[in-house]
Amino acid sequence: MLARFFGNLLFNLVHLVLAILVAVNNVYRRFWRKPAISRDEVTKYDLQLVRENVPQLRKKLHHLVMLSDTDQHSLDDLAFIVIWSLLVGIPYVTFYDITGDLIENEQKFFLEVEKRKKGIPGFIKWSKMPDLNGFSNGTQPHTVNVNIFSYDDGQPKIAECIRKIALKELPCDSSSDEFTAQELDKSLSLMYTSIPEPDLALYTGSSCRTFGLLPWQIRLTEFIKLSEDSSINVSDFLGALCKYNKCDQRYGK
């Protein structure tokens, strides 16, 4: 009995210490961490680093998701994700808006990206914004499609899809009262922007959480930490892509 008492006491003390350390770390990151230096243009260093690393990326990345917390990530940080993805050749980039602020400031975000794209070949298409000029010498270089999703695009949209199927407001090719995963997937595709399932999701901080990110589409998505302190730089970005490139995806085998 006494041993159990001291065991529980020790466990509670360790838990308390860890909770205090996590709280102190969060306060430090939010109030005392030095903000990243704002850069108006992609530097020559960024371009050189991307050119050196892209040939090593054998695995084709079709859809990148960034878990975006505007309490930790500035629009400046997130704008560079778009530009680096354009340079690497990633056709779809989605920002999952955790706080809801990014959707409200989409116009400002659009302008931040446009300012940093100067001199960068490529074409940026926004799901809700006018196309940025990406044509060069009459040809269209690589195109990156940018979307901003929130929690409402996840479970609530799936529930809405099922409701519409039940009310026969949404077509669903089913030969019985039970739906297969393939049939539901086909119906859900009518509810979303035409995008492939995410290959890679990037997050920052000490813990990996989905925050309700597209629960149906992320069944095969790799989640990779970009940084511990919520900073975003080209070295960490390319490092995450290289780590994804080494992942052995078995697809349930």
C-alpha positions in Angstrom: 0.0 0.0 0.0 2.8 2.4 0.9 4.7 1.5 -2.2 1.7 2.3 -4.4 1.2 5.7 -2.5 4.8 6.7 -3.2 4.6 5.5 -6.8 1.5 7.6 -7.4 3.1 10.5 -5.7 6.3 10.2 -7.9 4.1 9.9 -11.0 2.2 13.1 -10.2 5.4 15.0 -9.4 6.9 14.0 -12.8 3.7 14.9 -14.6 3.6 18.3 -12.8 7.2 19.1 -13.7 6.7 18.2 -17.3 3.5 20.3 -17.5 5.5 23.3 -16.0 8.3 22.8 -18.5 5.8 22.7 -21.4 4.0 25.8 -20.2 7.3 27.7 -19.8 8.4 26.6 -23.3 5.1 27.8 -24.8 5.3 31.2 -23.0 8.9 31.6 -24.2 8.0 30.7 -27.8 5.1 33.2 -27.9 6.6 36.2 -26.1 10.4 36.1 -26.0 11.3 34.2 -29.2 13.0 36.7 -31.6 10.8 37.2 -34.6 12.1 36.1 -38.0 13.6 38.9 -40.1 11.2 39.9 -42.7 12.5 39.5 -46.3 10.8 41.1 -49.2 12.4 38.8 -51.8 13.6 35.3 -52.1 17.4 35.4 -51.5 20.0 34.0 -53.8 20.9 31.6 -51.0 17.3 30.2 -51.1 17.5 29.8 -54.9 20.9 28.1 -54.7 19.8 25.8 -51.9 16.7 24.7 -53.8 18.6 24.1 -57.0 21.1 21.9 -55.2 18.5 19.8 -53.4 15.7 19.4 -55.9 17.6 16.8 -58.1 17.9 14.6 -55.0 14.1 14.5 -54.5 13.2 11.3 -56.4 9.7 10.9 -55.0 7.2 13.2 -56.7 5.2 15.4 -54.3 1.8 16.3 -55.6 0.1 18.0 -52.6 1.7 19.7 -49.7 -0.3 20.8 -46.6 1.0 23.4 -44.1 -0.7 23.4 -40.7 -0.8 27.2 -40.2 -1.1 28.8 -36.8 -1.1 32.6 -37.2 -0.3 32.9 -33.5 3.1 31.4 -34.4 3.5 31.9 -38.1 3.5 35.3 -39.8 2.1 35.9 -43.3 5.7 36.5 -44.3 6.7 32.9 -43.2 3.7 31.3 -45.0 4.3 33.3 -48.2 7.7 31.7 -48.5 6.1 28.2 -48.3 4.3 29.1 -51.5 7.4 30.4 -53.3 9.6 27.5 -52.3 6.9 25.1 -53.4 6.8 26.9 -56.7 10.6 26.5 -57.1 10.5 22.8 -56.1 7.7 22.0 -58.5 4.8 21.1 -56.1 1.5 21.5 -58.0 -0.8 21.8 -55.0 -0.2 23.7 -51.7 -2.9 23.9 -49.0 -2.8 25.9 -45.8 -4.9 24.5 -43.0 -6.0 27.5 -41.0 -6.0 26.5 -37.4 -6.9 29.9 -35.9 -9.2 31.2 -38.6 -7.1 34.4 -39.1 -5.5 33.3 -42.4 -8.9 33.0 -44.2 -9.9 36.5 -42.8 -6.6 37.9 -44.1 -6.4 36.1 -47.4 -6.1 39.3 -49.3 -3.1 40.4 -47.3 -1.6 36.9 -47.7 -2.1 37.2 -51.5 -0.2 40.5 -51.5 2.7 39.0 -49.4 3.1 36.2 -51.9 2.9 38.5 -54.9 5.6 40.7 -53.4 8.0 37.8 -52.9 7.3 36.2 -56.3 9.0 39.0 -58.2 11.5 37.5 -60.6 10.5 33.9 -59.8 9.3 31.9 -62.8 6.1 30.1 -62.5 2.3 30.6 -62.2 0.3 30.8 -58.9 -3.4 30.0 -59.0 -5.6 30.9 -56.0 -8.9 29.1 -55.4 -10.5 32.4 -54.3 -8.2 35.0 -55.7 -7.2 36.3 -59.2 -4.3 34.5 -60.8 -0.9 35.9 -60.3 1.1 36.6 -63.5 3.4 33.6 -64.0 3.9 33.6 -67.8 7.3 34.0 -69.2 8.2 34.5 -72.9 4.7 33.3 -74.0 5.0 30.0 -72.1 3.5 28.9 -68.8 6.1 27.5 -66.4 5.3 25.3 -63.4 1.9 26.1 -61.7 1.2 25.9 -58.0 -2.5 25.8 -56.9 -3.0 27.4 -53.5 -6.0 26.6 -51.2 -6.8 27.7 -47.7 -8.9 25.2 -45.7 -10.3 25.3 -42.1 -12.0 22.9 -39.7 -15.3 23.5 -41.6 -13.8 21.8 -44.6 -13.2 18.6 -42.6 -15.7 16.7 -40.5 -18.6 19.2 -41.0 -18.3 18.9 -44.8 -18.3 15.1 -44.6 -21.4 15.3 -42.5 -23.0 17.7 -45.0 -22.1 15.3 -47.9 -23.8 12.4 -46.1 -26.9 14.6 -45.4 -27.1 15.5 -49.0 -26.8 11.9 -50.1 -29.6 10.9 -47.7 -31.8 13.7 -49.1 -30.8 12.7 -52.7 -29.4 16.2 -53.2 -26.0 14.7 -54.2 -25.6 11.9 -56.7 -24.2 8.7 -55.3 -23.8 5.6 -57.4 -24.7 2.8 -55.0 -26.5 -0.4 -55.8 -27.6 -1.0 -52.2 -28.4 0.8 -48.9 -24.8 0.5 -47.8 -22.1 2.7 -49.3 -18.6 1.5 -50.0 -15.5 3.7 -49.3 -15.1 4.2 -53.0 -18.7 5.4 -53.5 -18.4 7.8 -50.6 -15.1 9.0 -51.9 -16.6 9.8 -55.3 -19.4 11.8 -53.7 -17.0 13.7 -51.5 -15.0 14.7 -54.5 -18.0 16.7 -55.7 -17.9 18.7 -52.4 -14.2 19.7 -52.6 -12.0 21.7 -54.8 -10.4 19.4 -57.4 -7.2 18.5 -55.5 -5.3 15.2 -54.9 -5.1 13.7 -51.5 -2.3 15.3 -49.4 1.1 13.5 -49.6 2.8 15.5 -46.9 1.7 17.7 -44.0 4.1 20.0 -42.3 3.7 21.2 -38.7 5.8 23.1 -36.2 6.1 22.8 -32.4 6.6 20.0 -30.0 3.4 17.9 -30.7 1.9 16.5 -33.9 -1.9 17.2 -34.0 -4.2 17.2 -37.0 -6.6 19.8 -35.7 -9.4 18.2 -37.7 -7.5 18.4 -41.0 -9.4 16.7 -43.9 -10.0 13.4 -42.0 -11.1 11.5 -45.1 -8.2 12.6 -47.3 -5.2 12.2 -44.9 -5.3 8.4 -44.6 -1.9 8.1 -46.4 -0.5 11.5 -45.5 3.0 11.7 -43.9 3.2 14.2 -41.0 6.7 15.7 -40.7 7.9 18.4 -38.2 9.2 21.5 -39.8 10.8 23.0 -36.7 10.5 22.8 -32.9 10.3 26.5 -32.3 7.7 27.4 -35.0 10.3 29.1 -37.2 10.1 28.6 -40.9 13.2 28.7 -43.2 14.3 27.2 -46.5 16.7 24.7 -44.9 14.1 23.2 -42.6 11.6 23.1 -45.6 14.0 21.2 -47.8 15.0 19.0 -44.9 11.4 18.0 -44.5 11.1 17.2 -48.2 14.2 15.1 -48.0 12.8 13.2 -45.0 9.6 12.6 -46.9 11.6 11.4 -49.9 13.1 8.7 -47.7 9.8 7.5 -46.3 8.8 3.9 -47.2 5.0 4.1 -47.7 3.6 0.6 -47.6 -0.1 1.6 -48.2 -1.4 -0.8 -45.7 0.8 -3.8 -46.8 
